[in-house]
Amino acid sequence: MGWKHRRRHGRRGRFPKPVSIGKVPTTDRFTPTPQGNPEPIHIELAELEALRLVDLEGLSQEDAGERMGVSRGTVWRLIQSARKKTAQALTEGRPIRIAPFVSERNHSP
């Protein structure tokens, strides 16, 4: 199990809590054939993990939040973002890039 540090968006506010990642994917991209738009859609590892826990493993958002070490609301936001990005990539024929894993040891705020 690893940790993924997320980056805050903007200059103010606290840094997001690290998210516990249960399974790191074996690939970092998916490319459709034929490709509609070559510009990839980037999905964060935390978004992918929330999507995997809720949609693939069938956990509730609350249980997924406990596994990931974040609140249910955070899981909901991650799932909404991941679903939107996935639907956009599928309908527009765009590749999906998965953000690289950042371990706790390699992170410097």
C-alpha positions in Angstrom: 0.0 0.0 0.0 1.4 3.4 -0.9 0.6 7.0 -0.3 -0.1 9.6 -2.9 0.4 13.3 -2.1 -2.0 15.6 -3.9 -1.2 19.1 -4.8 -3.4 22.0 -3.8 -4.9 24.1 -6.5 -4.2 27.8 -6.1 -1.9 29.5 -3.6 -4.0 29.6 -0.4 -5.3 27.0 2.0 -3.9 23.9 3.6 -2.2 21.1 1.7 -4.5 18.1 1.0 -4.1 15.0 3.1 -2.1 12.2 1.5 -4.4 9.4 0.1 -3.7 5.8 0.7 -3.5 3.9 -2.6 -4.3 0.2 -2.3 -3.3 -0.9 -5.8 -1.0 1.0 -8.2 -2.0 0.4 -11.8 0.4 -1.5 -14.0 0.0 1.0 -16.9 0.1 4.7 -17.1 -2.0 5.4 -20.2 -4.9 4.1 -22.4 -5.0 5.1 -26.0 -8.1 4.6 -28.2 -7.9 3.3 -31.8 -8.5 5.3 -33.9 -7.6 8.4 -31.9 -10.0 11.4 -32.2 -8.1 14.1 -30.4 -4.5 13.4 -29.5 -4.6 15.7 -26.4 -4.7 13.3 -23.4 -7.0 13.6 -20.4 -5.0 13.4 -17.1 -6.5 11.4 -14.3 -5.0 11.5 -10.8 -4.1 8.3 -9.0 -6.4 9.2 -6.2 -9.3 9.6 -8.6 -8.6 6.2 -10.1 -8.3 4.6 -6.7 -11.7 6.0 -5.6 -13.3 4.8 -8.8 -11.8 1.4 -8.4 -13.0 1.0 -4.8 -16.5 2.2 -5.4 -17.3 1.1 -8.9 -15.2 -2.0 -9.2 -15.1 -3.4 -5.7 -18.6 -2.1 -4.8 -17.6 -0.4 -1.6 -19.7 2.5 -0.2 -18.2 5.9 -0.4 -17.8 5.9 3.4 -15.9 2.5 3.3 -13.8 3.7 0.4 -12.9 6.9 2.4 -11.9 4.8 5.4 -9.6 2.7 3.2 -8.1 5.8 1.5 -7.8 7.8 4.7 -10.0 10.6 3.5 -13.6 11.8 4.1 -16.6 10.5 2.3 -17.0 14.0 0.7 -13.5 13.8 -0.7 -14.2 10.3 -2.1 -17.4 11.7 -3.7 -15.5 14.6 -5.4 -12.7 12.2 -6.6 -15.3 9.8 -8.1 -17.2 12.7 -9.8 -14.1 14.0 -11.4 -12.9 10.5 -12.5 -16.3 9.7 -14.0 -16.4 13.0 -15.9 -12.9 12.5 -17.3 -13.5 8.9 -18.3 -16.8 9.8 -20.1 -15.1 12.7 -21.8 -12.2 10.5 -23.0 -14.6 7.8 -24.3 -16.9 10.1 -26.1 -14.2 12.3 -27.6 -11.8 9.4 -28.4 -9.0 10.9 -26.3 -6.2 9.1 -24.6 -6.2 8.8 -20.8 -2.9 9.4 -18.9 -2.6 8.3 -15.2 -0.6 10.7 -13.1 2.6 9.1 -11.8 2.8 7.7 -8.3 4.6 9.9 -5.8 5.8 8.1 -2.7 6.0 9.8 0.7 9.8 9.5 0.7 10.2 11.4 -2.6 7.8 14.2 -1.8 9.1 17.5 -0.7 6.5 20.2 0.0 
